[in-house]
Amino acid sequence: MTIQADQETIIVEAFINGQNVKSLSQVAKENPTNPTEIVGYFPVTTKEQAVEAIEAAAGAFKTWKQTPIDERIMMMRKAIEKIRTAENEIVHLLSREHGKPLYDAHGEIYVSLMWMEFACNEAKSALQEEIKEHEKGKTILSYDPIGVVAAISPWNYPIALSTIKIAPALLAGNTIVLKPSPYAPLAAAKVAEIIASEFPAGVINVVHGDADVGVELTSNPLVTKIVFTGGTATAKHIIKAASETIKDMTLELGGNDAAIFLESFDVHDERAMRRIVISNFLTAGQICMIAKRVYVHRSIYDEFVEKYIEAANRWIRIGDPFDSNTTVGPLNNLKQKNYVLGLVEDAQKRGAEVIPLGQILDQKLFEQGYYLQPTLVLGCDVHDPIVVEEQFGPTVPILPFDDEEQVIHLHNESIYGLTSSVWGKEEDAISVARQLEAGTTMINTAAVQGLDVRFPFGGVKQSGIGREYGVEGIRTYTEKHVINVPKTLDLPYIPE
Ligand code: NAD
């Protein structure tokens, strides 16, 4: 699927039924650190090719669903080993096309492999059919594969958010058509190629492009499940496209995750201060579950802000993703940079104070790439756009609150509910956490630092439908099929 054209340039083609498919047109993928450098090319898949990929997956499903679970697991384990062996190569490509620093790109592989291994370890018991003998007879509950899965992933974690779908979908006996984001298609395609090399033709297919291809994947009658990670606005189009054929769906969407610091939080805890800074600025803030608005109890607010700035200035070093000193790279694309910049400028116009954070390691690089200096925004109104919108970038508002009731209301009035965090004495924090509307709430940590792949992950309200990760993240790729064998066939209330 990916061909190493030379040392520098990667050419990706669509991968359908075990083969690369030549495209009529290719799109260049630039390096966000230096947008004049082309990292590689990827195709625009045509509608006909997308249909071909779906038909290949539907064809392969007939035999793949019969393949014993032990064989499926064995193939996936071999794929995991191949990814591990190729890790450095993948990580370099990911950093170049995405802009995330090397340590962060390694982190993405770390999370991907951890999840894939968990899925391999748990698949057999999660998918084991259950047989119950009871007073009314016998019931068999089986976890049957759904069929062809259309997997659509975003640009921020292109590998992790593709493998999180590929592994359980295939282990559960489905086949898949993956569409990575056009903003980061190369490394995800490379990893899909590695995985595909261990599976029969047609089990994994990869197509490229944006909404045009996405519409085919989400409306084609042969597709029986959609698993999508991306923006809430895009999900609304997907729901409409899928409505004609009523497809099963898992939607992992946007968030505006709050971090709440209670009166009992110790502002002198430097490790905790470092954790919240990382939870705001890892991957330049381009993570769905990053802490995007911080509420601090008024009694500790001034000291919190002072300590926060110190911690941020220590941790944030903006530079070349390939420099081991760098903790924050450029944004992935110009559109996102301009969007985040717009939110910060709007806050400033409304009277907020904007404080630049961290150290710029290489001024020339900073000016040439899609860089944005991280900022702290103070003095906002609770309903300013920078507070209520998902920024998805390196800026964070910090706001004071007076009592728990008020902050719980501010948290819950959001249309989103992906993750949140509460910081302070454990029992106080858990008590507040229980009142928050979110898929996950972390105590004294936030974002990926609090992620546990053994448990279900997903959002409430407009942050999504369904769950990935955990046993649920495997069973979500199945139809629950009940076979009932009642002892008594006649119902007492039906007349003879
Ligand atoms: P996006 O919605 O713009 O794009 C996501 C994917 O959808 C891309 O592959 C894109 O090509 C495709 N797409 C676009 N239009 C489509 C259509 N009409 N039909 C089908 N597919 C279509 O999102 P993005 O900018 O790539 O990612 C950022 C968003 O993703 C943020 O909102 C972020 O919070 C969210 N996200 C959520 C999670 C989560 O687990 N909840 C994780 C990561 C990112």
Boltz pocket constraint, residues with backbone or C-beta under 6 A from the ligand:
constraints:
  - pocket:
      binder: B
      contacts: [[A, 152], [A, 153], [A, 154], [A, 155], [A, 156], [A, 157], [A, 161], [A, 179], [A, 180], [A, 181], [A, 182], [A, 209], [A, 210], [A, 211], [A, 212], [A, 213], [A, 214], [A, 215], [A, 218], [A, 229], [A, 230], [A, 231], [A, 232], [A, 234], [A, 235], [A, 237], [A, 238], [A, 251], [A, 252], [A, 253], [A, 254], [A, 255], [A, 287], [A, 288], [A, 289], [A, 390], [A, 392], [A, 418], [A, 459], [A, 463], [A, 464]]
      max_distance: 6.0
